[in-house]
Amino acid sequence: MRIARISKAHEKVVQGEVDLSLIDPLIEKYKGKKGNMIPLLQGTQFLFGYIPREAFEKLAKETGLKLSEMYGVATFYAQFRLSPVGKHIVKVCHGTACHVQNANSLTEALEDALKLKDGETTEDGLFTLESVACLGCCSLAPVMMIGDETYGKLTGPQSVKIIKNIRISENN
């Protein structure tokens, strides 16, 4: 399942907050090396949590990589993000076992509770909701994962309660 990952409106909010000097050591390490594109993109995303537009431009200018090729790689691989994500990424498994056990009810309940669509981030930047192909926990279906924590055998209301508890703990 592929989600739209480019949000022009959100991108405008973030511009100007990016310290591009953070990628200078990364550029020095990989400049001129064969096969450097993916490590450069991964390193940039590690630093910022996503790959800002300005970072693409700096990488192209300073490494000689083509902007269109970097963008093509970043949009092809699901590991790359082109917009900021929330502090907590909520991944709902939609693999076969979870699908059969009604994973859609989890996603729908979370969309309603968080007031967003799959692939979007809450206005407060706390949660990003993502449907994923498989989390490898088929015996716990349906499953969602938040950070390193896995929650299994869920219903829609149970998934919402977990989110509410995280929000409460964030506000304390």
Secondary structure as a PSIPRED ss2 file (coil, helix, strand):
# PSIPRED VFORMAT (PSIPRED V4.0)

   1 M C   1.000  0.000  0.000
   2 R C   1.000  0.000  0.000
   3 I C   1.000  0.000  0.000
   4 A C   1.000  0.000  0.000
   5 R C   1.000  0.000  0.000
   6 I C   1.000  0.000  0.000
   7 S C   1.000  0.000  0.000
   8 K H   0.000  1.000  0.000
   9 A H   0.000  1.000  0.000
  10 H H   0.000  1.000  0.000
  11 E H   0.000  1.000  0.000
  12 K H   0.000  1.000  0.000
  13 V H   0.000  1.000  0.000
  14 V H   0.000  1.000  0.000
  15 Q C   1.000  0.000  0.000
  16 G C   1.000  0.000  0.000
  17 E C   1.000  0.000  0.000
  18 V C   1.000  0.000  0.000
  19 D C   1.000  0.000  0.000
  20 L H   0.000  1.000  0.000
  21 S H   0.000  1.000  0.000
  22 L H   0.000  1.000  0.000
  23 I H   0.000  1.000  0.000
  24 D H   0.000  1.000  0.000
  25 P H   0.000  1.000  0.000
  26 L H   0.000  1.000  0.000
  27 I H   0.000  1.000  0.000
  28 E H   0.000  1.000  0.000
  29 K H   0.000  1.000  0.000
  30 Y H   0.000  1.000  0.000
  31 K C   1.000  0.000  0.000
  32 G C   1.000  0.000  0.000
  33 K C   1.000  0.000  0.000
  34 K C   1.000  0.000  0.000
  35 G C   1.000  0.000  0.000
  36 N C   1.000  0.000  0.000
  37 M H   0.000  1.000  0.000
  38 I H   0.000  1.000  0.000
  39 P H   0.000  1.000  0.000
  40 L H   0.000  1.000  0.000
  41 L H   0.000  1.000  0.000
  42 Q H   0.000  1.000  0.000
  43 G H   0.000  1.000  0.000
  44 T H   0.000  1.000  0.000
  45 Q H   0.000  1.000  0.000
  46 F H   0.000  1.000  0.000
  47 L H   0.000  1.000  0.000
  48 F H   0.000  1.000  0.000
  49 G C   1.000  0.000  0.000
  50 Y C   1.000  0.000  0.000
  51 I C   1.000  0.000  0.000
  52 P C   1.000  0.000  0.000
  53 R H   0.000  1.000  0.000
  54 E H   0.000  1.000  0.000
  55 A H   0.000  1.000  0.000
  56 F H   0.000  1.000  0.000
  57 E H   0.000  1.000  0.000
  58 K H   0.000  1.000  0.000
  59 L H   0.000  1.000  0.000
  60 A H   0.000  1.000  0.000
  61 K H   0.000  1.000  0.000
  62 E H   0.000  1.000  0.000
  63 T H   0.000  1.000  0.000
  64 G C   1.000  0.000  0.000
  65 L C   1.000  0.000  0.000
  66 K C   1.000  0.000  0.000
  67 L H   0.000  1.000  0.000
  68 S H   0.000  1.000  0.000
  69 E H   0.000  1.000  0.000
  70 M H   0.000  1.000  0.000
  71 Y H   0.000  1.000  0.000
  72 G H   0.000  1.000  0.000
  73 V H   0.000  1.000  0.000
  74 A H   0.000  1.000  0.000
  75 T H   0.000  1.000  0.000
  76 F H   0.000  1.000  0.000
  77 Y C   1.000  0.000  0.000
  78 A C   1.000  0.000  0.000
  79 Q C   1.000  0.000  0.000
  80 F C   1.000  0.000  0.000
  81 R C   1.000  0.000  0.000
  82 L C   1.000  0.000  0.000
  83 S C   1.000  0.000  0.000
  84 P C   1.000  0.000  0.000
  85 V C   1.000  0.000  0.000
  86 G C   1.000  0.000  0.000
  87 K C   1.000  0.000  0.000
  88 H E   0.000  0.000  1.000
  89 I E   0.000  0.000  1.000
  90 V E   0.000  0.000  1.000
  91 K E   0.000  0.000  1.000
  92 V E   0.000  0.000  1.000
  93 C E   0.000  0.000  1.000
  94 H C   1.000  0.000  0.000
  95 G C   1.000  0.000  0.000
  96 T H   0.000  1.000  0.000
  97 A H   0.000  1.000  0.000
  98 C H   0.000  1.000  0.000
  99 H H   0.000  1.000  0.000
 100 V H   0.000  1.000  0.000
 101 Q C   1.000  0.000  0.000
 102 N C   1.000  0.000  0.000
 103 A H   0.000  1.000  0.000
 104 N H   0.000  1.000  0.000
 105 S H   0.000  1.000  0.000
 106 L H   0.000  1.000  0.000
 107 T H   0.000  1.000  0.000
 108 E H   0.000  1.000  0.000
 109 A H   0.000  1.000  0.000
 110 L H   0.000  1.000  0.000
 111 E H   0.000  1.000  0.000
 112 D H   0.000  1.000  0.000
 113 A H   0.000  1.000  0.000
 114 L H   0.000  1.000  0.000
 115 K C   1.000  0.000  0.000
 116 L C   1.000  0.000  0.000
 117 K C   1.000  0.000  0.000
 118 D C   1.000  0.000  0.000
 119 G C   1.000  0.000  0.000
 120 E C   1.000  0.000  0.000
 121 T E   0.000  0.000  1.000
 122 T C   1.000  0.000  0.000
 123 E C   1.000  0.000  0.000
 124 D C   1.000  0.000  0.000
 125 G C   1.000  0.000  0.000
 126 L C   1.000  0.000  0.000
 127 F E   0.000  0.000  1.000
 128 T E   0.000  0.000  1.000
 129 L E   0.000  0.000  1.000
 130 E E   0.000  0.000  1.000
 131 S E   0.000  0.000  1.000
 132 V E   0.000  0.000  1.000
 133 A C   1.000  0.000  0.000
 134 C C   1.000  0.000  0.000
 135 L C   1.000  0.000  0.000
 136 G C   1.000  0.000  0.000
 137 C C   1.000  0.000  0.000
 138 C H   0.000  1.000  0.000
 139 S H   0.000  1.000  0.000
 140 L H   0.000  1.000  0.000
 141 A C   1.000  0.000  0.000
 142 P C   1.000  0.000  0.000
 143 V C   1.000  0.000  0.000
 144 M E   0.000  0.000  1.000
 145 M E   0.000  0.000  1.000
 146 I E   0.000  0.000  1.000
 147 G C   1.000  0.000  0.000
 148 D C   1.000  0.000  0.000
 149 E E   0.000  0.000  1.000
 150 T E   0.000  0.000  1.000
 151 Y E   0.000  0.000  1.000
 152 G C   1.000  0.000  0.000
 153 K C   1.000  0.000  0.000
 154 L C   1.000  0.000  0.000
 155 T C   1.000  0.000  0.000
 156 G H   0.000  1.000  0.000
 157 P H   0.000  1.000  0.000
 158 Q H   0.000  1.000  0.000
 159 S H   0.000  1.000  0.000
 160 V H   0.000  1.000  0.000
 161 K H   0.000  1.000  0.000
 162 I H   0.000  1.000  0.000
 163 I H   0.000  1.000  0.000
 164 K H   0.000  1.000  0.000
 165 N H   0.000  1.000  0.000
 166 I H   0.000  1.000  0.000
 167 R H   0.000  1.000  0.000
 168 I H   0.000  1.000  0.000
 169 S H   0.000  1.000  0.000
 170 E H   0.000  1.000  0.000
 171 N H   0.000  1.000  0.000
 172 N C   1.000  0.000  0.000
